[in-house]
Amino acid sequence: MSLSSLSSLSDPEEVVSTGRRIPDRVNIFDEHDGEDFRIRYRLSKVTALQISELLDLEPVTQRNKAIDGITQLLICLRLFATGSFQQVLGDLVNIHKSTVCRIVQKVTRKLADLSSAYIKMPDRQELRRVAEDFYEIAGFPRVAGALDCTHIKIVSRGGSLAELYRCRKGYFSINVQAVCDAFLKIRDLIVRWPGSVHDSTIFNNCHLCADFERGKYSPYHLLGDSGYFNKNYLLTPFLNPKNSAEEAYNKSHISTRNTVERCFGVLKRRCPCLEKGITLKKTSTILQVIVACVVLHNICIELNEVDPPEDIEISVDSPNIGILSISSQSTNSAVRAALVNSVFC
């Protein structure tokens, strides 16, 4: 090779750089303040900073313009708030959608890992205070929690088992069971059943039912709608009240149990992806997102975060009586009858 050829190869003007160019990061935390921030991320800046510190999301290095912890959290919150595709979220902060995917998985996993600390039934000492809080609503005694299920929309999984996820309303969903207290904090959560499964089936096969069966929470009870079988530890309203005492019982029952309906409303306004539908394909990831949203909801309650903006309409799941009959509603009614005769008479 000639000297002229070597000199041309070493000419800096003709050398093409093969190094990766990393774009500058967008500071989305400082873009909005006050109500504008709450509308986009469904909580305040102060709460977002506290949650970011709790999850310990800061990168271990600052090389390659690493994304800081608060930005990672806001990317995930934006997914919860909009259900947008990862490409759209990537365009928001000028990063690739694969990076968005890793960030969402990381933050969601860290939130879900806190479920044992933030989603738990009260102990015996706390149970008394929970019952007192419920009693102040409409005078219903010894209530340990309000029970109900809600459907979370998903996309069809495809395959031979796809129709298992089609609920009675015609769309594909996960049927999620929750028990909440009087302050709308979710105390127990079951996230694994496809949308076609009846609410009462989910309860009869959960650990909470077994705990009440063996008297762990006696003499306290849960309140459920008419889609459940009435039991001594799960009280439902009268389908056909026959006197003023039963009507008074129903009125108090409905007002007290309404907390779980309001709880679902606040949860889905905090994380609208639960109302609009989760577009992720992998079932295990969908379940993890639901758990993470509930943990986020409970953290916000503990931090006294104000309720999210009421800018979306929340659908209300009507009770699915379905397989239940009037005779089945009347079984195991000793506790309910005693309450009617002693409290609501």
TORVEX-438496 format. One line per 4 residues: number of its first residue (from 1); their letters; for each residue x, y, z of N, C-alpha, C. Coordinates in steps of 0.001 Angstrom, whole numbers. Layout:
N
NUM) a) X:Y:Z:X:Y:Z:X:Y:Z | ...
// end
This chain:
345
1) msls) 867:-1199:0:0:0:0:897:1240:0 | 566:2214:-842:1385:3416:-979:1202:4335:207 | 2166:5292:354:2103:6256:1444:899:7170:1299 | 542:7481:31:-625:8336:-180:-1903:7670:282
5) slss) -1970:6344:87:-3157:5604:537:-3262:5617:2047 | -2151:5431:2738:-2161:5431:4198:-2553:6790:4743 | -2041:7838:4089:-2364:9175:4574:-3835:9485:4376 | -4418:8959:3279:-5852:9208:3057:-6696:8505:4090
9) lsdp) -6257:7327:4558:-7010:6590:5563:-6967:7295:6909 | -5841:7978:7180:-5704:8647:8460:-6206:10082:8457 | -6734:10522:7317:-7268:11876:7226:-8488:12006:8122 | -8459:12852:9166:-9569:12923:10124:-10874:13369:9482
13) eevv) -10791:14072:8370:-12018:14541:7739:-12769:13410:7053 | -12071:12300:6760:-12703:11205:6042:-13019:10030:6958 | -12663:10115:8215:-12957:9040:9158:-14399:9172:9633 | -15193:8132:9443:-16604:8132:9835:-16734:7532:11230
17) stgr) -17297:8282:12141:-17445:7806:13519:-18538:6752:13599 | -18248:5632:14248:-19238:4557:14438:-19784:4548:15856 | -19443:5562:16674:-19919:5617:18046:-21425:5867:18116 | -22085:5353:19150:-23525:5513:19308:-23828:6907:19831
21) ripd) -24779:7577:19214:-25167:8910:19651:-26354:8807:20589 | -26202:9294:21800:-27273:9236:22797:-27936:10595:22877 | -29226:10685:22578:-29899:11991:22592:-30016:12541:24007 | -30131:13850:24085:-30316:14493:25379:-31663:14087:25982
25) rvni) -31697:13894:27300:-32922:13495:27978:-33826:14710:28203 | -35106:14463:28143:-36091:15524:28380:-36473:15514:29853 | -36416:16654:30496:-36793:16769:31907:-38306:16956:32007 | -39033:15836:32036:-40499:15917:32042:-41046:16308:33415
29) fdeh) -40236:16175:34465:-40718:16528:35799:-40952:18029:35922 | -40104:18829:35290:-40208:20286:35408:-41068:20918:34318 | -41608:20099:33416:-42404:20653:32321:-43743:21204:32786 | -44318:20599:33838:-45652:20977:34289:-45664:21156:35803
33) dged) -46585:21963:36264:-46742:22223:37699:-48213:22133:38086 | -48441:21937:39378:-49791:22006:39914:-50771:21071:39262 | -51914:21623:38856:-53012:20823:38311:-52639:20189:36977 | -51826:20867:36176:-51391:20286:34901:-50611:18993:35138
37) frir) -49769:18975:36162:-49015:17766:36501:-49951:16668:36978 | -50926:17008:37830:-51864:16022:38366:-52734:15413:37266 | -53111:16209:36288:-53933:15694:35188:-53148:14681:34365 | -51866:14930:34181:-51058:14050:33327:-50558:12812:34052
41) yrls) -50262:12925:35341:-49673:11802:36069:-50549:11317:37221 | -51697:11934:37450:-52724:11492:38392:-52332:11621:39853 | -51255:12323:40142:-50875:12637:41517:-49992:13883:41529 | -49709:14390:42711:-48953:15634:42838:-47451:15385:42731
45) kvta) -46695:16466:42552:-45247:16357:42461:-44634:15857:43768 | -45173:16334:44888:-44638:15924:46185:-44789:14421:46373 | -45970:13894:46038:-46202:12453:46176:-45328:11674:45210 | -45160:12174:43996:-44310:11491:43016:-42871:11386:43525
49) lqis) -42353:12440:44122:-40992:12408:44666:-40882:11409:45816 | -41903:11353:46670:-41884:10409:47787:-41920:8966:47293 | -42726:8698:46284:-42811:7335:45743:-41514:6960:45037 | -40923:7909:44321:-39647:7642:43655:-38567:7284:44666
53) elld) -38533:7996:45775:-37557:7690:46831:-37848:6338:47467 | -39129:6021:47652:-39513:4737:48241:-39070:3569:47377 | -39196:3721:46043:-38878:2630:45128:-37384:2526:44822 | -36612:3581:45156:-35160:3575:44925:-34858:3261:43450
57) lepv) -35276:4168:42585:-35159:3962:41148:-33916:4598:40532 | -33118:5290:41315:-31964:5990:40755:-30982:5008:40106 | -30444:5360:38938:-29482:4467:38265:-28182:4370:39046 | -27484:3263:38888:-26237:3051:39623:-25083:3825:39004
61) tqrn) -25260:4306:37778:-24225:5083:37099:-24876:6204:36310 | -24094:7241:36029:-24572:8353:35210:-24017:8296:33788 | -23382:7191:33442:-22843:7042:32096:-23968:6950:31071 | -23655:7357:29852:-24590:7273:28728:-25914:7976:29023
65) kaid) -25836:9065:29788:-27016:9865:30092:-28136:9013:30689 | -27788:8291:31745:-28744:7395:32402:-29991:8157:32839 | -31137:7490:32756:-32420:8120:33075:-32609:8108:34585 | -32871:9271:35160:-32983:9356:36615:-34271:8709:37125
69) gitq) -34334:8522:38439:-35426:7772:39052:-36791:8399:38858 | -36903:9719:39025:-38207:10369:38913:-38731:10283:37484 | -37844:10366:36496:-38283:10226:35102:-38770:8813:34830 | -38097:7806:35381:-38550:6433:35227:-39955:6253:35811
73) llic) -40164:6815:36997:-41484:6709:37618:-42553:7397:36771 | -42251:8584:36258:-43244:9325:35477:-43571:8623:34165 | -42601:7949:33580:-42876:7164:32368:-43893:6076:32674 | -43692:5373:33794:-44627:4312:34184:-45993:4888:34556
77) lrlf) -46009:6008:35281:-47274:6639:35643:-48037:7101:34411 | -47288:7539:33400:-47940:7964:32161:-48601:6787:31465 | -47982:5615:31540:-48612:4406:31001:-49884:4080:31771 | -49803:4146:33121:-50986:3879:33935:-52098:4889:33649
81) atgs) -51713:6127:33344:-52688:7195:33162:-53337:7177:31785 | -52652:6623:30781:-53160:6698:29414:-53336:5347:28751 | -52560:4347:29185:-52579:3069:28486:-51951:3165:27109 | -51130:4201:26867:-50550:4440:25546:-49558:3340:25170
85) fqqv) -49316:3234:23874:-48300:2307:23398:-46919:2811:23814 | -45978:1885:23938:-44659:2235:24437:-43918:3161:23487 | -44218:3086:22177:-43592:3994:21227:-43988:5439:21505 | -45263:5651:21866:-45743:6992:22182:-45054:7523:23429
89) lgdl) -44913:6665:24453:-44227:7081:25666:-42757:7382:25403 | -42140:6620:24500:-40751:6872:24149:-40566:8224:23490 | -41512:8588:22634:-41437:9900:21984:-41581:11034:23008 | -42270:10756:24116:-42476:11780:25136:-41156:12235:25753
93) vnih) -40241:11298:25958:-38972:11610:26629:-37767:11351:25738 | -38006:11112:24449:-36925:10958:23480:-36047:9741:23769 | -36687:8609:24034:-35966:7352:24224:-36640:6254:23393 | -35916:5179:23159:-36429:4086:22331:-37502:3305:23087
97) kstv) -38422:2714:22337:-39525:1993:22986:-39040:782:23778 | -37904:181:23385:-37366:-943:24159:-36918:-483:25543 | -36404:751:25620:-36022:1312:26913:-37259:1580:27759 | -38305:2084:27117:-39572:2288:27818:-40082:964:28386
101) criv) -39995:-84:27596:-40454:-1408:28039:-39703:-1845:29293 | -38382:-1683:29299:-37585:-2090:30462:-37913:-1241:31688 | -38114:63:31459:-38443:945:32582:-39795:590:33178 | -40792:374:32335:-42131:25:32821:-42093:-1282:33598
105) qkvt) -41373:-2264:33082:-41265:-3547:33787:-40575:-3377:35138 | -39521:-2553:35169:-38769:-2344:36410:-39629:-1664:37470 | -40284:-549:37096:-41087:198:38065:-42303:-620:38500 | -42938:-1287:37556:-44103:-2117:37887:-43716:-3231:38848
109) rkla) -42591:-3865:38599:-42141:-4952:39481:-41846:-4431:40881 | -41195:-3267:40977:-40883:-2717:42291:-42147:-2346:43059 | -43145:-1807:42363:-44413:-1506:43020:-45110:-2779:43470 | -45174:-3765:42589:-45856:-5025:42920:-45165:-5749:44071
113) dlss) -43847:-5622:44176:-43115:-6277:45266:-43492:-5716:46637 | -44090:-4519:46655:-44507:-3914:47919:-45919:-4336:48331 | -46532:-5254:47589:-47925:-5624:47852:-48120:-6210:49252 | -47153:-6978:49730:-47306:-7585:51051:-47281:-6542:52167
117) ayik) -46653:-5399:51900:-46585:-4337:52908:-47773:-3395:52838 | -48350:-3217:51646:-49396:-2216:51471:-50782:-2810:51220 | -50876:-4113:50957:-52182:-4756:50765:-52289:-5893:51771 | -52915:-5636:52896:-53034:-6664:53919:-54247:-6384:54791
121) mpdr) -54894:-7466:55235:-56035:-7344:56122:-55581:-6842:57489 | -56417:-6083:58173:-56036:-5570:59496:-55910:-6693:60523 | -55033:-6496:61510:-54939:-7466:62601:-56081:-7222:63587 | -56123:-8015:64643:-57250:-7949:65581:-57391:-6565:66219
125) qelr) -56270:-5952:66515:-56316:-4643:67144:-56822:-3582:66164 | -56335:-3631:64929:-56756:-2658:63925:-58167:-2918:63432 | -58603:-4174:63522:-59923:-4543:63020:-61035:-3786:63745 | -60848:-3553:65010:-61858:-2817:65767:-61996:-1387:65250
129) rvae) -60878:-760:64946:-60934:600:64415:-61582:623:63027 | -61277:-381:62205:-61892:-475:60873:-63403:-605:60992 | -63857:-1447:61930:-65292:-1621:62128:-65952:-332:62616 | -65262:404:63471:-65806:1681:63950:-65935:2692:62813
133) dfye) -64964:2694:61907:-65026:3600:60756:-66216:3261:59864 | -66457:1982:59659:-67616:1575:58859:-68924:1934:59578 | -68945:1773:60892:-70165:2035:61659:-70586:3498:61542 | -69609:4376:61436:-69910:5797:61335:-70591:6175:60025
137) iagf) -70538:5319:59026:-71140:5622:57724:-72660:5531:57799 | -73174:4385:58274:-74630:4200:58291:-75088:3296:59424 | -74257:3156:60461:-74676:2395:61628:-74671:890:61453 | -73880:363:60502:-73801:-1093:60324:-72655:-1626:61187
141) prva) -72945:-2543:62119:-71919:-2966:63089:-71007:-4081:62581 | -69803:-4127:63154:-68840:-5221:63003:-68493:-5537:61546 | -68235:-4524:60746:-67870:-4734:59337:-66344:-4726:59210 | -65811:-5820:58671:-64362:-5924:58477:-63930:-5410:57115
145) gald) -64875:-5319:56175:-64520:-4839:54843:-65689:-4954:53896 | -65615:-4185:52812:-66610:-4247:51742:-66003:-5012:50574 | -66740:-6005:50077:-66230:-6951:49077:-66920:-6753:47736 | -66152:-6806:46662:-66733:-6783:45325:-65658:-7163:44314
149) cthi) -66104:-7361:43060:-65194:-7639:41957:-65381:-6585:40870 | -64346:-6373:40101:-64412:-5456:38967:-63650:-6054:37804 | -64117:-5771:36593:-63490:-6315:35392:-62491:-5319:34815 | -61284:-5804:34526:-60237:-5002:33898:-60090:-5475:32449
153) kivs) -60343:-4582:31511:-60306:-4950:30096:-58889:-5305:29648 | -58801:-6340:28825:-57532:-6736:28218:-57794:-7049:26750 | -56739:-7243:25976:-56885:-7680:24596:-56946:-9199:24576 | -57545:-9744:23534:-57692:-11198:23435:-56333:-11872:23402
157) rggs) -56196:-12937:24170:-54952:-13702:24208:-54816:-14599:22994 | -55948:-14888:22327:-55916:-15819:21216:-55811:-17261:21712 | -55877:-18205:20803:-55747:-19609:21177:-57058:-20212:21655 | -56986:-21456:22098:-58188:-22207:22472:-58811:-21733:23783
161) lael) -58050:-21051:24634:-58563:-20612:25932:-58985:-19147:25945 | -58993:-18514:24786:-59278:-17078:24736:-60655:-16748:25289 | -61660:-17579:24995:-63029:-17276:25397:-63235:-17354:26908 | -62308:-17962:27623:-62404:-17969:29087:-62325:-16554:29645
165) yrcr) -61700:-15660:28900:-61495:-14297:29371:-62615:-13344:28925 | -63599:-13855:28182:-64711:-13006:27767:-65735:-12941:28908 | -65990:-11739:29415:-66913:-11588:30537:-68353:-11503:30031 | -69295:-11415:30960:-70711:-11397:30595:-71094:-10132:29834
169) kgyf) -70234:-9113:29871:-70507:-7875:29128:-69986:-7927:27697 | -69305:-9024:27356:-68913:-9227:25968:-67475:-8929:25630 | -66706:-8319:26555:-65304:-8028:26249:-64390:-8942:27058 | -63115:-8967:26695:-62132:-9799:27388:-61627:-9052:28626
173) sinv) -61498:-9781:29732:-61139:-9104:30975:-60513:-10058:31975 | -59923:-9450:33006:-59507:-10144:34225:-60498:-9729:35306 | -61077:-10698:36004:-62024:-10393:37086:-61235:-10270:38387 | -61203:-9063:38929:-60360:-8749:40090:-61241:-8579:41324
177) qavc) -60922:-9321:42376:-61659:-9208:43649:-60883:-8337:44623 | -61606:-7459:45316:-60962:-6577:46295:-61843:-6410:47514 | -61211:-6214:48655:-61874:-5858:49913:-61266:-4543:50371 | -62115:-3553:50649:-61592:-2250:51062:-62150:-1859:52422
181) dafl) -61509:-866:53047:-62003:-341:54320:-62787:944:54068 | -63185:1618:55136:-64035:2800:55010:-63308:3977:54376 | -61967:3955:54369:-61194:5035:53757:-60722:4675:52355 | -61339:3649:51752:-61104:3229:50370:-59751:2564:50161
185) kird) -59084:2196:51229:-57820:1475:51097:-58114:0:50865 | -57491:-579:49859:-57726:-1981:49514:-56933:-2870:50459 | -57663:-3718:51179:-57063:-4559:52223:-56762:-5971:51750 | -57434:-6415:50703:-57194:-7766:50181:-57457:-7737:48684
189) livr) -56656:-8491:47933:-56735:-8426:46476:-56497:-9812:45884 | -57349:-10190:44947:-57175:-11431:44193:-57131:-11062:42718 | -55981:-11318:42072:-55802:-10967:40666:-55267:-12193:39928 | -56164:-13014:39418:-55710:-14153:38614:-56823:-14804:37793
193) wpgs) -58072:-14433:38030:-59184:-15154:37412:-59619:-14507:36103 | -59911:-15329:35075:-60406:-14777:33807:-61807:-14197:33955 | -62196:-13367:32997:-63432:-12610:33106:-64703:-13422:33143 | -64676:-14668:32674:-65898:-15471:32645:-66257:-16066:33998
197) vhds) -65341:-15994:34978:-65567:-16621:36283:-66475:-15733:37138 | -67463:-16361:37801:-68422:-15627:38627:-67757:-15111:39897 | -68252:-13963:40378:-67691:-13336:41582:-67687:-14286:42770 | -68795:-15002:42961:-68897:-15886:44130:-67912:-17045:44046
201) tifn) -67594:-17495:42834:-66601:-18559:42662:-65219:-18082:43098 | -64885:-16848:42743:-63592:-16290:43137:-63488:-16223:44659 | -64555:-15749:45310:-64499:-15637:46769:-64420:-17006:47439 | -65210:-17957:46960:-65235:-19289:47582:-63907:-20014:47466
205) nchl) -63057:-19591:46532:-61768:-20257:46331:-60584:-19408:46774 | -60843:-18356:47541:-59738:-17496:47976:-59377:-17771:49436 | -58191:-17320:49820:-57700:-17539:51177:-58548:-16805:52213 | -59128:-15669:51829:-59909:-14882:52779:-61165:-15638:53210
209) cadf) -61791:-16337:52264:-62962:-17150:52604:-62587:-18230:53615 | -61447:-18866:53404:-60992:-19897:54336:-60716:-19315:55717 | -60145:-18110:55765:-59874:-17468:57047:-61164:-17175:57808 | -62184:-16683:57107:-63460:-16426:57764:-64154:-17723:58150
213) ergk) -64008:-18761:57352:-64627:-20054:57658:-64111:-20608:58979 | -62828:-20452:59220:-62263:-21015:60456:-62306:-20027:61621 | -62991:-18887:61418:-63241:-17965:62518:-62120:-17024:62850 | -61182:-16806:61920:-60045:-15930:62195:-60491:-14506:62504
217) yspy) -61560:-14052:61840:-62006:-12670:62006:-63330:-12556:62760 | -63783:-13635:63361:-65032:-13610:64133:-64901:-12648:65323 | -65940:-11852:65631:-67317:-11837:65108:-67545:-10835:63983 | -66498:-10433:63286:-66646:-9452:62222:-67056:-10136:60919
221) hllg) -67579:-9359:59988:-68068:-9931:58733:-67792:-8979:57574 | -67929:-9509:56378:-67800:-8735:55155:-69187:-8373:54630 | -69239:-7348:53798:-70471:-6975:53118:-70292:-7198:51622 | -71248:-7931:51027:-71210:-8179:49593:-72539:-7854:48953
225) dsgy) -72558:-7737:47630:-73820:-7445:46946:-74607:-8732:46719 | -75704:-8606:45993:-76609:-9748:45797:-76037:-10794:44850 | -74840:-10583:44326:-74203:-11597:43504:-73507:-12678:44301 | -73484:-12543:45624:-72842:-13531:46493:-73883:-14315:47278
229) fnkn) -73509:-15516:47715:-74323:-16276:48648:-74234:-15625:50022 | -75362:-15477:50677:-75341:-14943:52039:-74777:-15985:52995 | -73843:-15566:53839:-73247:-16439:54836:-73149:-15665:56142 | -72840:-16368:57210:-72752:-15695:58505:-71599:-14696:58572
233) yllt) -70612:-14856:57704:-69489:-13924:57674:-69475:-13080:56397 | -70435:-13284:55513:-70574:-12484:54295:-72048:-12116:54145 | -72376:-10905:54529:-73777:-10481:54563:-74152:-9770:53275 | -75284:-10173:52715:-75798:-9587:51483:-77142:-8929:51755
237) pfln) -77626:-8061:50873:-78934:-7433:51102:-80083:-8408:50845 | -81249:-8089:51388:-82458:-8856:51099:-82919:-8546:49677 | -83194:-9599:48902:-83689:-9363:47552:-85113:-8824:47575 | -85918:-9305:48537:-87305:-8851:48671:-87599:-8576:50146
241) pkns) -87220:-7392:50637:-87467:-7078:52060:-88959:-7109:52369 | -89299:-7708:53524:-90703:-7947:53863:-91230:-6979:54920 | -90373:-6234:55583:-90835:-5311:56611:-89872:-4133:56711 | -90212:-3189:57579:-89406:-1976:57699:-88012:-2255:58260
245) aeea) -87887:-3279:59107:-86576:-3611:59665:-85633:-4108:58570 | -86152:-4960:57680:-85324:-5448:56578:-84997:-4329:55598 | -85919:-3412:55410:-85653:-2251:54554:-84573:-1360:55167 | -84623:-1181:56486:-83596:-387:57171:-82237:-1079:57072
249) ynks) -82232:-2410:57197:-81003:-3189:57033:-80429:-2972:55633 | -81289:-3090:54617:-80828:-2910:53236:-80253:-1516:53003 | -80915:-512:53537:-80466:862:53346:-79086:1076:53962 | -78895:581:55188:-77605:704:55850:-76544:-121:55130
253) hist) -76921:-1313:54687:-75995:-2207:53982:-75500:-1559:52692 | -76417:-1007:51904:-76053:-405:50620:-75138:804:50826 | -75469:1646:51806:-74645:2829:52062:-73252:2448:52518 | -73142:1412:53343:-71839:993:53866:-71020:274:52798
257) rntv) -71668:-621:52058:-70935:-1378:51033:-70551:-505:49835 | -71196:638:49698:-70887:1527:48578:-69437:2006:48594 | -68760:1849:49721:-67346:2253:49778:-66502:1504:48755 | -66805:236:48491:-65989:-516:47537:-66250:-29:46113
261) ercf) -67463:422:45824:-67746:996:44511:-66963:2302:44335 | -66958:3127:45370:-66187:4375:45299:-64693:4084:45219 | -64273:3029:45900:-62860:2638:45865:-62431:2302:44442 | -63248:1508:43742:-62932:1169:42352:-62911:2417:41476
265) gvlk) -63822:3354:41751:-63853:4591:40982:-62580:5400:41148 | -62131:5561:42399:-60899:6305:42662:-59694:5574:42069 | -59658:4250:42213:-58555:3459:41669:-58451:3630:40159 | -59590:3564:39468:-59559:3645:38004:-59349:5073:37505
269) rrcp) -59672:6065:38316:-59313:7431:37931:-57840:7706:38222 | -57302:7045:39246:-55864:7168:39526:-55054:6476:38430 | -55533:5349:37973:-54854:4565:36924:-55867:4257:35824 | -56150:5207:34940:-57193:5018:33927:-56975:3844:32981
273) clek) -55762:3306:32924:-55552:2129:32077:-56411:957:32540 | -56792:947:33831:-57653:-115:34345:-59084:32:33853 | -59475:1243:33484:-60803:1483:32932:-60801:1372:31408 | -59789:1946:30772:-59735:1947:29306:-59301:599:28748
277) gitl) -58523:-132:29523:-58041:-1428:29069:-56521:-1463:28996 | -55945:-2613:29339:-54497:-2807:29301:-54148:-3482:27986 | -53292:-2840:27194:-52996:-3326:25848:-51817:-4287:25808 | -51224:-4588:26958:-50105:-5527:26987:-50587:-6929:26651
281) kkts) -49704:-7723:26090:-50089:-9058:25628:-49862:-10155:26678 | -48751:-10073:27403:-48370:-11147:28321:-49240:-11093:29574 | -49920:-12202:29881:-50853:-12218:31008:-50159:-11928:32328 | -48985:-12485:32542:-48284:-12274:33811:-47942:-10792:34001
285) tilq) -47601:-10103:32913:-47300:-8668:33002:-48563:-7875:33306 | -49686:-8269:32705:-50971:-7607:32964:-51336:-7713:34442 | -51194:-8903:35003:-51521:-9105:36422:-50604:-8265:37312 | -49337:-8172:36923:-48390:-7373:37708:-48735:-5889:37650
289) viva) -49197:-5413:36491:-49604:-4016:36359:-50803:-3724:37255 | -51771:-4629:37314:-52953:-4431:38155:-52551:-4336:39627 | -51695:-5252:40070:-51222:-5220:41458:-50461:-3927:41730 | -49622:-3511:40790:-48847:-2280:40963:-49764:-1065:41083
293) cvvl) -50841:-1036:40308:-51794:76:40379:-52477:124:41741 | -52809:-1029:42295:-53450:-1077:43614:-52471:-632:44691 | -51220:-1062:44612:-50205:-615:45574:-50056:897:45492 | -50005:1434:44270:-49903:2880:44086:-51101:3591:44714
297) hnic) -52294:3034:44528:-53517:3589:45119:-53415:3643:46641 | -52956:2550:47259:-52847:2510:48719:-51759:3448:49241 | -50652:3554:48510:-49599:4480:48917:-50126:5910:48913 | -50890:6255:47883:-51453:7607:47795:-52395:7883:48968
301) ieln) -53164:6882:49389:-54060:7068:50534:-53247:7286:51812 | -52184:6503:52006:-51363:6655:53202:-50633:8004:53224 | -50324:8536:52045:-49643:9826:51958:-50624:11000:51912 | -51921:10681:52101:-52978:11711:52096:-53019:12487:50786
305) evdp) -52729:11807:49693:-52833:12421:48374:-54307:12661:48042 | -54613:13796:47467:-56001:14109:47118:-56468:13177:46020 | -57794:12994:45916:-58351:12129:44891:-57979:12629:43501 | -57808:11717:42537:-57438:12121:41173:-58555:12905:40504
309) pedi) -58247:13636:39449:-59274:14419:38748:-60406:13529:38228 | -61618:14040:38307:-62783:13301:37825:-63054:13659:36365 | -62062:13378:35518:-62164:13750:34111:-62445:12575:33192 | -62668:11390:33747:-63065:10249:32936:-64284:9598:33567
313) eisv) -65115:9002:32738:-66328:8354:33220:-66020:6904:33559 | -66407:6495:34760:-66135:5143:35231:-67404:4311:35130 | -67314:3174:34470:-68461:2270:34378:-68617:1505:35689 | -69850:1231:36067:-70152:530:37313:-70605:-885:36986
317) dspn) -69950:-1869:37606:-70325:-3264:37385:-71554:-3601:38211 | -72639:-3956:37545:-73846:-4366:38265:-73652:-5764:38816 | -74320:-6083:39950:-74157:-7418:40530:-74626:-8503:39587 | -73831:-9577:39493:-74162:-10701:38629:-74826:-11787:39464
321) igil) -76168:-11718:39568:-76884:-12718:40364:-76786:-14079:39702 | -77044:-14107:38396:-76807:-15297:37582:-77282:-16591:38198 | -76336:-17376:38714:-76634:-18713:39215:-77290:-18687:40583 | -77349:-17538:41236:-77890:-17482:42581:-79409:-17400:42538
325) siss) -80041:-18008:43488:-81493:-17976:43599:-81880:-17332:44920 | -83163:-17005:45055:-83645:-16396:46294:-83441:-17349:47467 | -83642:-18641:47240:-83464:-19605:48338:-82013:-19665:48783 | -81060:-19562:47826:-79652:-19611:48208:-79241:-18356:48959
329) qstn) -79933:-17237:48682:-79640:-16010:49393:-80096:-16072:50849 | -80992:-16980:51151:-81557:-17048:52495:-80840:-18040:53393 | -79854:-18782:52868:-79150:-19756:53683:-78155:-19071:54601 | -77834:-19749:55708:-76859:-19225:56670:-77179:-17782:57066
333) savr) -78425:-17532:57398:-78867:-16158:57638:-79022:-15830:59119 | -78434:-16640:60014:-78613:-16407:61445:-78061:-15045:61860 | -76885:-14696:61387:-76281:-13414:61752:-77092:-12271:61177 | -77511:-12415:59925:-78292:-11351:59303:-79621:-11157:60016
337) aalv) -80279:-12268:60373:-81546:-12170:61092:-81360:-11533:62461 | -80256:-11881:63128:-80003:-11300:64459:-79772:-9802:64350 | -79074:-9349:63311:-78841:-7927:63115:-80155:-7200:62847 | -81011:-7794:62036:-82289:-7163:61733:-83121:-7012:62991
341) nsvf) -83140:-8048:63819:-83981:-8045:65034:-83417:-7193:66162 | -82101:-7038:66202:-81505:-6336:67331:-81067:-4898:67015 | -80617:-4661:65762:-80073:-3359:65402:-81041:-2533:64564 | -81683:-3180:63601:-82491:-2436:62639:-83979:-2540:62879
345) c) -84384:-3196:63960:-85807:-3357:64242:-86410:-2013:64676
// end
